[in-house]
Amino acid sequence: MNKIYFQGTFGAYSHLAALSISPKAKIIPCKTFDECFLNASKDPNSKIIIPESNRITGNIGIEYLIFQYRLNIYSEYFQKIEHNLLGIPGTKISDIKDVYSHGQALSQCSNFIKSNNLIEHVRADTAGSAQMISKANDKTKAAIASSLSAKTYNLDIIQKSIENESGNLTRFLIMGKNVSQPEFGKKKYITSFLFKLKSKPAALYQSLAGFALNSVNLTKLQSYPEKNSFDSFFFLCDLDGHIEDLKVQKSLEELGLHCEDFHVLGVFEADKIREK
């Protein structure tokens, strides 16, 4: 049976995403993102599902682990994020004084929290907060988490969809040790890679010229400082296209002339949600 590791506890949005992608897999929680990456790097038959960015609050902050472990990206998956207010059975909104969740979930529900005069408490993750509320058995305390968390920890959904903006999505990456990529066809693909430039003036500007000349669209370009340095940077990049496409190859060859380090992280089909 395939194994999928995720960060958090059962009921987390990562758990929900893993069930959507591979419901028959053995889904295993890890305490940290580091633990997920380490497990996948040791076990080639396993995969990890990692939240990479959120439409509203931006990057999750796992880039340093992508650089460190350089696992292959097999696919992307956009999970709809619907935050719910969870409490022990029989709780009413008027009973609640304190609300617990991950910092991003709290910020994404700030309007609801303010309008109900709730006191925020930041915790490591959403599902862990739901688990804590279940154990505390106190009607004055509530969690913001998924409907799966409510089911997992026998909590009531006191109010559904309390996020500030509907249509919030988190982009997940499915990664693993073995290298695999789809054959070049007529579908929409993304090529993901990282690079480190040679140290010279205007290096980034010069290195990106090949993408413009070959009409290749970059959908992500993010810098990340090398360990213990503020003047040496890696870049994480996604582009529209398959690595076997001639114009993508030419662009990457041009980039390679300016690089000290270059590594392809994966080639995968673009999630259909991008077309909406």
C-alpha positions in Angstrom: 0.0 0.0 0.0 1.3 3.5 -0.9 2.1 5.7 2.0 1.5 9.5 2.1 3.0 11.6 4.9 1.5 14.9 5.9 2.3 17.5 8.6 -0.2 17.9 11.4 -2.8 15.7 13.0 -5.7 13.8 11.6 -8.4 16.2 10.4 -5.9 18.7 9.0 -6.4 20.3 5.6 -3.4 18.3 4.4 -5.2 15.1 5.6 -8.3 16.2 3.6 -6.2 16.9 0.5 -4.4 13.5 0.9 -7.8 11.7 1.0 -9.0 13.6 -2.1 -5.9 12.6 -4.0 -5.4 9.0 -2.9 -8.2 7.7 -0.6 -6.8 4.1 -0.5 -3.3 5.2 0.6 -2.0 4.8 4.1 -2.0 8.4 5.3 0.5 9.1 8.1 0.8 12.3 10.2 4.1 13.9 11.1 4.8 16.5 13.7 6.9 18.8 11.4 7.4 19.5 7.7 11.1 18.4 8.2 9.9 15.0 9.4 7.8 14.6 6.2 10.7 15.4 3.9 13.1 13.1 5.9 10.7 10.2 5.8 10.1 10.5 2.0 13.9 10.9 1.3 14.5 7.6 3.2 11.5 5.7 1.7 11.3 5.8 -2.1 7.8 4.1 -2.0 6.3 6.9 0.0 5.1 10.4 -0.9 4.4 13.6 1.0 1.7 16.2 0.5 2.8 19.6 1.5 1.0 23.0 1.5 3.1 25.4 -0.6 1.0 28.6 -0.7 -2.4 30.0 0.0 -4.3 32.3 -2.3 -5.0 34.9 0.4 -2.0 34.7 2.9 0.8 33.7 0.4 3.7 31.3 0.9 3.6 28.7 3.7 7.4 28.8 4.2 8.6 25.4 3.2 11.0 26.6 0.5 14.1 25.8 2.5 13.1 22.1 2.7 12.5 22.0 -1.0 16.1 23.3 -1.5 17.5 21.0 1.1 15.9 17.7 0.1 15.3 18.3 -3.6 12.5 15.7 -3.8 10.7 15.3 -7.1 7.3 17.1 -7.5 4.8 14.7 -9.1 1.7 16.9 -9.1 0.0 19.9 -7.6 -3.5 20.0 -6.0 -5.6 23.0 -5.0 -7.7 22.4 -1.9 -10.6 24.6 -1.2 -10.3 26.0 2.3 -13.5 26.3 4.3 -13.0 27.3 7.9 -15.5 26.3 10.5 -16.1 27.2 14.1 -16.0 24.0 16.1 -17.0 23.4 19.7 -18.0 20.6 22.0 -21.6 19.3 21.4 -24.3 21.7 22.6 -22.1 24.8 22.5 -23.6 28.1 21.3 -21.7 31.1 19.9 -22.7 33.1 22.9 -20.9 30.6 25.2 -17.5 31.0 23.5 -14.8 33.4 24.7 -11.6 31.8 23.3 -10.8 30.6 19.8 -7.8 28.5 18.9 -6.2 27.7 15.5 -3.2 28.1 13.2 -2.1 31.7 12.8 -3.1 31.8 9.1 -6.6 30.4 9.8 -7.1 33.0 12.5 -6.1 35.8 10.1 -8.3 34.4 7.4 -11.3 34.5 9.8 -10.5 37.9 11.4 -13.8 39.5 10.6 -15.8 36.8 12.3 -13.5 36.7 15.3 -13.8 40.5 15.8 -17.6 40.7 15.3 -18.0 38.0 18.0 -15.4 39.5 20.4 -13.4 36.3 20.6 -9.9 36.1 22.1 -7.4 34.5 19.6 -4.9 31.9 20.6 -2.3 30.8 18.0 -1.5 27.1 17.9 0.7 24.9 15.6 -2.2 23.7 13.4 -5.9 23.7 12.9 -6.7 20.0 13.6 -4.5 20.0 16.7 -6.6 22.9 18.0 -9.8 20.8 17.4 -8.2 17.9 19.2 -7.4 20.1 22.1 -10.9 21.5 22.3 -12.3 18.0 22.3 -10.1 17.0 25.3 -10.7 20.3 27.2 -14.5 19.7 27.1 -15.1 23.4 27.8 -18.0 25.4 26.1 -16.1 28.6 26.4 -13.4 27.4 24.0 -13.6 26.7 20.3 -11.4 25.9 17.3 -11.3 27.0 13.7 -10.7 23.9 11.6 -12.1 21.7 8.8 -15.3 19.7 8.8 -13.1 16.6 8.8 -11.7 17.8 12.1 -15.2 18.0 13.5 -15.9 14.5 12.5 -12.6 13.2 13.7 -12.8 14.7 17.2 -16.6 14.5 17.7 -17.2 18.3 17.7 -20.2 20.3 16.6 -19.8 22.7 13.7 -21.2 25.8 15.4 -20.9 28.0 12.3 -19.8 27.0 8.8 -17.6 28.9 6.3 -16.5 31.7 8.6 -13.5 32.8 6.4 -13.3 36.5 5.3 -13.3 35.6 1.6 -14.9 32.6 0.0 -13.1 30.8 -2.7 -9.9 30.5 -0.7 -7.5 27.8 -2.0 -4.3 26.2 -0.7 -1.8 24.8 -3.3 -0.4 21.5 -2.2 2.6 19.7 -3.8 2.8 15.9 -3.9 6.5 14.9 -3.7 8.8 11.9 -3.4 12.3 10.5 -3.9 11.8 8.7 -7.2 12.0 10.9 -10.4 9.0 10.6 -12.6 7.4 12.9 -15.2 4.6 12.7 -17.7 5.3 12.3 -21.4 5.1 15.5 -23.4 1.6 15.8 -25.0 -1.1 18.3 -25.6 -1.9 19.0 -21.9 -0.9 22.0 -19.9 2.3 21.4 -17.9 4.4 23.1 -15.2 8.2 22.7 -15.0 9.5 23.5 -11.5 13.2 24.0 -10.8 15.6 25.8 -8.5 18.8 27.6 -9.4 21.7 29.6 -7.8 23.3 32.3 -10.0 27.0 33.1 -10.4 28.0 36.1 -8.4 28.1 39.0 -10.9 26.3 42.3 -11.4 22.8 42.1 -13.0 23.0 38.3 -13.0 19.2 37.8 -12.4 18.2 40.2 -15.1 20.5 38.6 -17.7 19.5 35.0 -16.7 15.8 35.7 -17.3 16.3 37.1 -20.8 15.9 33.6 -22.4 12.4 33.2 -21.0 11.3 36.6 -22.6 13.0 35.8 -25.9 11.3 32.4 -26.1 7.9 33.6 -24.9 8.0 31.3 -21.8 5.7 32.4 -19.0 7.1 32.3 -15.4 4.4 31.7 -12.9 6.6 31.7 -9.8 10.0 33.3 -9.0 11.0 33.3 -5.4 14.3 34.1 -3.8 15.6 32.3 -0.7 18.8 33.1 1.1 21.4 30.3 1.3 22.1 29.0 4.8 23.9 31.5 7.0 24.1 34.1 4.2 22.3 37.3 3.2 24.2 37.9 0.0 23.8 34.4 -1.7 20.4 33.4 -2.9 18.7 30.4 -4.4 15.6 30.9 -6.6 12.6 28.7 -6.8 10.8 28.9 -10.1 7.8 27.5 -11.9 7.1 28.0 -15.6 4.3 27.2 -18.0 5.3 24.3 -20.2 7.0 20.9 -20.4 10.8 20.5 -20.2 10.8 18.7 -23.5 9.2 21.7 -25.3 11.9 23.3 -27.5 11.2 26.8 -26.3 11.4 25.7 -22.6 14.7 23.9 -23.4 16.2 27.0 -25.0 15.2 29.1 -22.1 16.7 26.8 -19.5 19.9 26.5 -21.6 20.2 30.3 -21.5 19.6 30.3 -17.8 22.2 27.6 -17.2 24.9 29.8 -18.6 24.5 32.1 -15.6 24.1 29.4 -12.9 26.3 28.0 -10.3 23.7 25.4 -9.4 20.6 24.2 -11.3 18.1 21.4 -10.4 14.8 20.4 -12.0 12.3 19.6 -9.2 9.6 18.2 -11.4 7.5 18.3 -14.5 3.7 17.8 -13.9 0.3 18.5 -15.3 -1.2 21.9 -14.3 -4.2 21.5 -12.0 -7.4 22.1 -14.0 -8.4 24.7 -11.5 -5.8 27.1 -13.0 -8.0 27.3 -16.1 -11.0 28.7 -14.1 
